[in-house]
């Protein structure tokens, strides 16, 4: 992917699944084996910049014409694991969510209705040929959904405020800050099950339960020896280092769920209040000058 700009895009966070090479059929497995040997690979910032650049032409390019052949790559205990970008698929899915996120006049100005209709028609035809397709990456704008934190633990937290050899998301030759969690798939699934059990025993329904059910079903689509990564992505460029340093949201979520499990409603309420206040302050930056 060509580099479009050096401007940092600060607002997107990610939930990724890295599958072992054995999970991919040939010839795709061979492609990822060769890809992993590249000395330089593009970062999540490169993908965002390309997507934003595609909105500039007239008419704008709502979704890439061709699917990306890029991926994030990690090696754990000698096992190579890959997280394909699937930018085109994710673009189609994000396009369907835009009417809920943007006022109609703004949406029409950025992506005219005729462009959106054509992209939706292309997606429907593609789905007929690929009914089981699913993305390896979920993206969230100006927040990290609270249900994502259920999947990880505070001891898995990795925070580098000044950047360094952080692996994925760090552009070649650059030292970018990062905050992320990474956990084995088996742990993530176990935490989802425990979290759902505690929540359902304490409350009948709600967005946290719905979101956790949804992400749990998504995780079931992948190889059991995969790894799950929660990455603050560009948010580390938008938030003060002090706020990030004090952010232990996974610990707050775990504390709240443990309190529910033990019947401590006050303790659960305190943990939830900390989370809501922290992430409301982050979301408010979306509308700041």
Secondary structure, 3 states (H helix, E strand, C coil): CCCCCCCCCCCEEEEEEEEEHHHCCCCHHHHHHHHHCCCCCCCHHHHHHHHHHCCCCCCCCCCCCCCCCCEEEEEECCEEEEEECCHHHHHHHHHHHHHHCCCHHHHHHHCCHHHHHHHHHHHHHHHHHCCCCCCCEEEEECCCCHHHHCCCCHHHEEEECCCCCCCCCCCCCCCCCEEEEEEEHHHHHHHHHHHHHHHHHHCCCCHHHHHHHHHHHHHCCCCCCCEEEEECCCHHHHCCHHHHHHCCHHHHHHHHHHHHHCCCHHHHHHHHHHHHHHHHHHHHHHHCC
